[in-house]
Amino acid sequence: MYLTKEVKEDIFKKHGGVESNTGSAEGQIALFTHRINHLTEHLKRNRKDYNTERSLVKLVGKRRSLLDYLKHKDIERYRAIIKELGLRK
């Protein structure tokens, strides 16, 4: 499986803030980004996998809403996570 316990722990250590906080917006955004990248690669090989395509669109929406929340809550944290993950802007 692509998302093992160790990979999740590593993502949350990098982006989760204090003591790998799994509930932080930055940690969740980083996890969603990792999953989105994986699903994007899968869809490049399997173009007709519509269930995965739907899952990808839902994940992108969730990440977008978390990014909007973070943008309104604390613009500096938003800018930092955008830059760190290499998302647009």
DOROSE-52801 format. One record per residue (C-alpha): residue in three letters; x, y, z. Coordinates in steps of 0.05 Angstrom, whole numbers, padded with zeros to 5 digits, always signed. Each point is the difference from the previous one (the first is absolute). Layout:
ALAXYZ;...
This chain:
MET+00000+00000+00000;TYR+00026+00069-00017;LEU-00021+00034+00065;THR+00032-00039+00057;LYS+00001+00020+00072;GLU+00072+00023-00006;VAL-00016+00045-00060;LYS-00058+00032+00038;GLU+00043+00011+00062;ASP+00054+00033-00044;ILE-00051+00046-00032;PHE-00029+00022+00067;LYS+00070+00009+00030;LYS+00019+00048-00056;HIS-00066+00038-00005;GLY-00039-00014+00064;GLY+00033+00051+00044;VAL+00012-00016+00073;GLU+00011-00075+00014;SER-00029-00023-00067;ASN-00071+00027+00010;THR-00044-00042-00047;GLY-00058+00048+00005;SER+00036+00063-00022;ALA-00022+00031-00065;GLU+00071-00002-00028;GLY+00006-00074+00015;GLN-00066-00016-00032;ILE+00016+00042-00062;ALA+00068-00036-00007;LEU-00034-00068+00006;PHE-00053+00018-00052;THR+00055+00026-00046;HIS+00038-00066+00006;ARG-00064-00039-00016;ILE-00018+00046-00058;ASN+00069-00010-00031;HIS-00007-00075+00006;LEU-00070-00001-00031;THR+00023+00046-00056;GLU+00055-00049-00019;HIS-00050-00057+00003;LEU-00048+00036-00047;LYS+00056+00013-00050;ARG+00006-00075-00008;ASN-00075-00018+00007;ARG-00038+00053-00037;LYS-00068-00033+00005;ASP+00001-00010+00076;TYR-00058+00046+00015;ASN-00007-00019+00073;THR+00071+00022+00013;GLU-00013+00063-00040;ARG-00059+00017+00045;SER+00041-00013+00062;LEU+00054+00046-00026;VAL-00050+00056-00012;LYS-00028-00008+00070;LEU+00071+00002+00030;VAL+00017+00063-00039;GLY-00064+00032+00027;LYS+00017-00019+00072;ARG+00071+00027-00007;ARG-00027+00064-00031;SER-00049+00011+00058;LEU+00056-00011+00051;LEU+00044+00049-00038;ASP-00056+00051+00000;TYR-00010-00010+00075;LEU+00074+00009+00013;LYS+00002+00062-00045;HIS-00054+00034+00041;LYS+00027-00024+00067;ASP+00074+00015-00008;ILE+00028+00025-00067;GLU+00073-00012+00020;ARG-00013-00074+00013;TYR-00037-00004-00066;ARG+00057+00031-00039;ALA+00050-00045+00035;ILE-00037-00065-00017;ILE-00012+00022-00072;LYS+00075+00014-00009;GLU+00022-00064+00037;LEU-00045-00047-00040;GLY+00013+00035-00066;LEU-00073+00014-00013;ARG-00018+00056-00048;LYS+00009+00073+00018;
